[in-house]
């Protein structure tokens, strides 16, 4: 969360410079970068200086940038000049464009159009991919590689990718000699329940649909353990890196489909993420979520958690029994309607309660996973609510522990509404 929070800060501070340049006096003003303004537009139609990802929806640009941040372990300034996102004065930005084009070309030709190669394939969280095997705990070497010193003459003339290189085109393995002995038959597995049965038991375990239907709001108050940014350093002193710590947190729900998470960092404004049922937003600084980011916020807003899984997925089925923290759990899988990913839920086979959900934030360049673990269920107005939630994410793990959960407390709709942007600073007065 801290990584993407910092990324959001630098990105949102500079969104106007990623947009079209200031129009001529007679032209219309540049629209703010909201999901509504981006609707139906390609990246090239909404933004300037988009050279490789021109034809993707404009709403997918920010998720793609967040994916690069996580895949390379860098921040916005690695490729961009803060305040001038449209300027091409950094070599890294040009290299990034080439790398994006390279991975897309590989996927389109050598991998039958499937996304098999991404930034993370080589970078693994490092700004530069490792050309040499790296031992555990070591960093990628920075000295020139053998390939740079002694060019690979044997492959010098490969300039075009042949679709025939695809692994799917490789011939089947030829086995010589006598056939391997047949493996002994495995013991028959216990029959798995139907998905409908698992979801029905889940609702009953929570307290039943009647009790769930009486919950109109939930206000959770407690703490979160996570990477905490240090208070702002005095001007002229080096910044202090974030460190694991525990800080106050609040999670508010209003049923149906509204949620807000607020985290208090020492010496900084509250880190706020909200969803009003349609618009998802971050408040520090203010920006809207789009693409896969918005999808994750919609999932978080569901009450009870995963209650809309069957509506939002196809081919929903129970496909396995697994161990989750020592519990036998039924694994329920579902395919997203666009076919982009398979999401998973894990329900305790004994109690019926949800133990874990697994999803991914998809972008045009790649995806990163997010796993949510639910524990310490307690009764609140006749409904069982998890008092401990552990998130495992590429952004950084965090554990919420709620000390108090109030049901049906009054919560104003305005709390979930995206705040108005701050007014622009006053124009400097001309010198006398």
C-alpha positions in Angstrom: 0.0 0.0 0.0 2.8 2.4 0.8 4.5 1.9 -2.5 1.3 2.7 -4.5 0.4 5.5 -2.0 3.7 7.2 -2.8 3.2 6.4 -6.5 -0.2 7.9 -6.4 1.1 11.0 -4.7 3.7 11.7 -7.4 1.4 10.7 -10.2 -1.6 12.7 -9.0 0.5 15.8 -8.4 1.3 15.8 -12.1 -1.8 14.6 -13.8 -2.4 17.9 -15.5 1.0 17.6 -17.3 0.1 14.1 -18.5 -3.1 15.5 -20.0 -3.2 17.6 -23.1 -1.1 20.8 -23.0 -2.8 24.0 -22.0 -5.2 24.8 -24.8 -5.1 27.9 -26.9 -7.1 30.8 -25.5 -10.0 30.0 -27.8 -10.1 26.3 -27.1 -11.9 24.4 -24.3 -10.1 23.7 -21.0 -8.4 20.4 -20.5 -10.9 18.1 -18.8 -9.9 16.7 -15.4 -8.7 13.0 -15.4 -11.9 11.4 -14.2 -13.4 8.1 -15.3 -16.4 9.9 -16.8 -14.2 12.2 -18.9 -12.1 9.3 -20.1 -15.1 7.2 -21.0 -15.0 5.9 -24.6 -11.6 7.5 -25.3 -8.3 5.9 -26.1 -5.2 6.9 -24.3 -4.0 8.9 -27.3 -7.3 10.8 -27.4 -7.2 11.8 -23.8 -3.4 12.1 -23.0 -0.5 13.7 -24.8 2.9 12.0 -25.4 1.4 8.5 -25.4 3.5 6.7 -28.1 3.2 2.9 -27.4 -0.1 2.4 -25.6 -2.1 4.8 -27.8 -5.0 2.5 -28.6 -5.8 1.2 -25.1 -8.6 2.8 -23.1 -7.6 5.9 -21.3 -8.8 4.4 -18.1 -6.1 1.8 -18.3 -3.1 4.1 -18.3 -2.8 4.6 -14.6 -3.1 0.8 -13.8 -0.4 0.2 -16.3 1.9 2.7 -14.6 1.2 1.2 -11.2 2.1 -2.2 -12.7 5.5 -0.9 -13.8 6.1 0.7 -10.4 5.6 -2.7 -8.7 7.4 -4.8 -11.4 10.5 -2.6 -11.3 10.4 -1.4 -7.7 10.7 2.2 -8.8 8.7 5.5 -8.4 7.3 7.9 -11.0 10.5 10.0 -11.1 12.5 7.0 -12.5 11.0 7.7 -15.9 9.2 11.0 -15.6 10.2 14.5 -14.6 7.8 15.5 -11.8 5.6 18.3 -12.9 6.4 17.7 -16.5 5.1 14.2 -17.3 4.9 15.0 -21.0 8.6 15.9 -21.3 10.9 13.2 -22.9 14.1 14.3 -21.2 14.9 11.0 -19.4 16.6 8.0 -21.1 14.6 5.7 -18.9 11.3 6.8 -20.5 12.6 6.0 -24.0 13.9 2.6 -22.8 10.5 1.8 -21.1 8.7 2.4 -24.4 11.1 0.1 -26.2 10.6 -2.6 -23.5 6.8 -2.3 -23.7 7.0 -2.7 -27.5 9.4 -5.6 -27.1 7.2 -7.6 -24.7 4.1 -7.0 -26.8 5.9 -8.1 -29.9 7.1 -11.3 -28.2 3.6 -12.1 -26.9 2.0 -11.3 -30.3 4.4 -13.6 -32.2 6.3 -16.1 -30.2 3.4 -16.7 -27.7 0.3 -16.9 -29.9 -1.0 -13.5 -28.7 -1.1 -14.6 -25.1 0.4 -12.4 -22.4 3.3 -14.7 -21.3 6.1 -12.1 -21.1 5.7 -9.0 -18.8 8.0 -6.5 -17.1 8.1 -8.8 -14.1 9.3 -11.7 -16.1 12.8 -10.3 -16.0 12.8 -7.4 -13.5 11.3 -9.2 -10.4 11.1 -5.9 -8.5 14.4 -4.5 -9.7 14.9 -1.5 -11.9 17.3 -3.5 -14.2 16.7 -7.1 -15.1 19.5 -9.6 -14.0 21.4 -11.0 -17.0 23.3 -13.4 -14.7 22.0 -15.8 -12.1 21.6 -13.9 -8.8 22.1 -15.8 -5.5 19.6 -15.4 -2.8 20.0 -12.0 -0.9 22.2 -10.5 -3.6 21.4 -7.7 -6.1 21.7 -7.8 -9.8 25.3 -7.0 -11.0 25.8 -3.6 -12.6 29.0 -4.3 -14.5 28.9 -5.1 -18.2 27.7 -8.6 -19.0 29.5 -11.1 -21.2 26.9 -10.5 -23.9 27.9 -6.8 -24.0 31.6 -7.6 -24.1 31.4 -10.6 -26.5 28.4 -10.1 -28.7 26.4 -13.3 -29.4 27.5 -13.6 -33.1 25.4 -16.7 -33.7 22.1 -14.8 -33.3 23.2 -11.4 -34.6 21.0 -11.6 -37.7 17.7 -12.3 -35.9 15.7 -9.2 -36.5 12.2 -10.4 -37.0 10.2 -12.8 -34.7 8.8 -15.8 -36.4 5.4 -17.0 -35.1 6.6 -20.5 -35.7 8.9 -20.0 -32.7 5.8 -20.3 -30.4 6.1 -23.1 -27.8 2.7 -24.3 -28.9 4.2 -25.1 -32.3 6.9 -27.3 -30.8 6.6 -31.0 -31.7 5.5 -33.5 -29.0 8.1 -35.2 -27.0 9.2 -38.5 -28.5 9.7 -41.2 -25.9 12.0 -44.1 -26.8 12.3 -47.4 -25.2 9.8 -49.3 -23.1 6.8 -47.4 -21.8 6.9 -46.3 -18.2 5.0 -48.5 -15.8 1.5 -47.2 -15.0 1.2 -45.2 -11.8 -1.0 -46.8 -9.1 -4.5 -45.4 -9.0 -5.0 -42.7 -6.4 -7.5 -43.1 -3.7 -10.8 -41.6 -4.8 -11.2 -38.1 -3.5 -14.1 -37.2 -1.3 -17.0 -35.7 -3.4 -17.0 -31.9 -3.4 -20.2 -29.9 -2.7 -21.9 -27.7 -5.3 -21.0 -24.0 -5.3 -24.6 -23.1 -4.4 -24.3 -25.3 -1.3 -21.1 -23.6 -0.2 -22.5 -20.1 -0.6 -25.8 -21.1 1.2 -23.7 -22.5 4.2 -21.7 -19.3 4.2 -24.7 -17.1 4.6 -26.1 -19.4 7.3 -22.7 -19.3 9.1 -22.7 -15.5 9.1 -26.1 -15.5 10.8 -28.6 -16.0 8.0 -29.9 -13.8 5.3 -32.5 -12.2 7.5 -29.9 -11.0 10.0 -27.5 -9.9 7.2 -30.4 -7.9 5.6 -30.8 -5.9 8.7 -27.3 -4.5 8.6 -27.3 -1.1 6.9 -23.9 0.2 7.9 -20.7 -0.9 9.7 -18.0 1.2 11.3 -14.8 -0.6 12.1 -12.2 1.1 14.3 -8.8 -0.3 15.3 -5.3 -0.4 13.9 -3.3 -1.6 10.9 0.2 -3.0 10.9 2.0 -2.1 7.7 5.0 -0.2 6.3 4.5 3.3 7.7 6.0 6.4 6.1 8.0 8.6 8.5 6.9 12.1 9.2 8.1 14.6 6.6 11.8 15.3 7.1 12.9 18.9 7.6 13.9 20.7 4.5 17.5 19.9 3.5 17.6 16.5 5.4 17.4 13.1 3.7 14.0 11.4 3.9 13.6 8.6 6.4 12.5 5.3 4.7 9.2 3.7 5.8 9.3 1.0 8.5 6.9 -1.5 9.8 4.6 0.0 12.5 1.1 0.1 13.8 -1.2 3.1 13.2 -4.9 3.9 13.7 -7.3 2.8 11.0 -11.0 3.0 10.3 -13.1 1.2 7.8 -16.7 2.4 7.1 -19.3 0.5 5.1 -22.7 1.7 4.0 -24.8 -1.1 2.4 -25.1 -1.5 -0.5 -21.7 -0.9 -2.0 -20.1 2.0 -0.3 -16.9 1.9 1.6 -14.1 4.1 3.0 -10.7 3.2 4.5 -8.8 5.9 6.5 -5.3 5.4 7.9 -3.6 7.9 10.1 0.2 8.3 9.4 2.2 10.4 11.9 2.7 14.0 10.8 0.8 13.4 7.5 -2.8 13.9 6.3 -5.0 10.8 6.7 -4.5 8.3 3.8 -8.1 7.9 2.5 -9.5 5.5 -0.1 -13.2 5.7 -0.9 -15.9 4.2 -3.2 -19.4 5.7 -3.4 -20.9 2.9 -5.4 -19.7 4.3 -8.7 -16.6 6.3 -8.3 -13.5 5.1 -6.5 -10.9 7.7 -5.3 -7.8 8.3 -3.3 -7.7 11.4 -1.2 -4.0 12.1 -0.6 -3.7 13.6 -3.1 -7.1 13.5 -4.8 -7.5 11.3 -7.8 -10.0 8.8 -9.2 -9.4 5.1 -9.6 -9.9 3.4 -13.0 -9.5 0.0 -14.7 -8.4 -2.8 -12.4 -7.9 -0.4 -9.5 -11.6 0.4 -9.6 -12.5 -3.3 -9.8 -10.6 -4.0 -6.5 -12.5 -1.2 -4.7 -15.8 -2.6 -5.9 -14.9 -6.0 -4.4 -13.9 -4.5 -1.1 -17.2 -2.7 -0.9 -19.2 -6.0 -1.1 -21.1 -7.0 2.1 -20.8 -9.7 3.1 -17.4 -10.2 1.5 -17.7 -12.2 -1.8 -21.5 -11.9 -1.7 -21.6 -11.0 -5.4 -19.0 -13.5 -6.6 -21.5 -15.6 -8.5 -23.0 -12.5 -10.2 -19.6 -11.2 -11.2 -18.1 -14.4 -12.5 -18.9 -17.3 -14.9 -18.1 -21.0 -14.6 -18.3 -20.7 -10.7 -17.5 -24.1 -9.2 -15.9 -25.9 -6.3 -12.8 -27.4 -7.7 -10.6 -28.5 -4.8 -10.1 -29.0 -1.1 -7.1 -27.2 0.4 -5.5 -26.4 3.7 -5.8 -22.8 4.8 -4.0 -22.0 8.1 -4.7 -25.6 9.3 -8.3 -25.6 8.2 -9.8 -27.8 5.5 -11.2 -25.4 3.0 -13.3 -25.7 -0.2 -11.8 -23.7 -3.1 -14.4 -21.9 -5.2 -13.2 -20.6 -8.6 -14.8 -18.2 -11.0 -13.8 -16.8 -14.4 -14.3 -13.0 -15.0 -16.7 -12.3 -17.8 -14.0 -10.8 -20.0 -11.9 -13.9 -19.5 -9.0 -11.9 -18.0 -8.5 -13.9 -14.8 -9.7 -16.6 -12.5 -10.5 -15.5 -9.0 -10.6 -17.8 -6.0 -12.4 -18.1 -2.6 -11.7 -20.4 0.3 -14.5 -21.5 2.7 -13.9 -23.4 5.9 -15.3 -26.9 5.3 -16.5 -27.1 8.9 -17.8 -23.7 9.8 -18.7 -22.5 6.3 -17.0 -19.1 6.9 -14.9 -17.3 4.3 -11.2 -17.8 5.1 -9.5 -16.2 2.1 -10.1 -14.5 -1.2 -7.6 -14.3 -4.0 -7.8 -11.8 -6.9 -5.5 -9.9 -9.3 -5.4 -6.3 -10.5 -5.1 -6.6 -14.2 -3.5 -4.1 -16.5 -2.5 -4.1 -20.2 1.1 -4.8 -19.2 0.6 -7.4 -16.5 -1.1 -8.2 -13.2 -0.3 -8.4 -9.6 -2.1 -10.5 -7.0 -3.9 -9.6 -3.8 -4.9 -12.1 -1.1 -7.3 -11.2 1.8 -7.5 -13.5 4.8 -10.4 -13.3 7.2 -10.1 -14.3 10.9 -11.4 -13.8 14.4 -15.1 -13.7 13.5 -17.3 -12.2 16.2 -21.0 -11.5 16.6 -22.2 -8.0 15.8 -26.0 -7.6 15.8 -26.5 -11.2 15.0 -24.0 -11.3 12.1 -20.4 -12.7 12.3 -17.8 -10.0 11.3 -14.1 -10.7 10.9 -12.1 -8.7 13.4 -8.8 -9.5 11.8 -8.1 -9.0 8.1 -4.7 -9.8 6.7 -3.8 -8.5 3.2 -0.9 -10.0 1.2 -0.1 -7.8 -1.7 2.8 -6.7 -3.9 2.1 -3.3 -2.5 3.1 -4.4 0.9 1.4 -6.7 3.5 -0.9 -5.2 6.1 -3.0 -6.5 9.0 -6.1 -4.8 10.2 -7.2 -5.5 13.8 -10.5 -4.0 14.8 -11.1 -3.2 18.4 -14.7 -2.1 17.8 -17.3 -2.7 15.1 -20.6 -0.8 15.3 -23.6 -1.9 13.2 -26.2 0.4 11.8 -24.5 3.5 13.1 -25.5 6.7 11.2 -23.0 7.3 8.3 -23.7 10.1 5.9 -23.5 9.4 2.1 -21.2 12.4 1.8 -18.5 10.5 3.6 -18.0 8.3 0.6 -18.2 11.0 -2.1 -15.0 12.1 -3.8 -14.0 15.5 -2.3 -13.9 18.6 -4.5 -10.4 19.4 -5.8 -8.6 22.1 -3.9 -8.8 25.6 -5.5 -5.9 26.6 -7.7 -3.3 28.8 -6.1 -3.8 32.5 -6.7 -2.0 34.0 -9.6 1.1 36.0 -8.7 0.5 39.7 -8.6 2.4 41.7 -11.2 5.3 43.7 -9.9 4.6 47.4 -9.5 
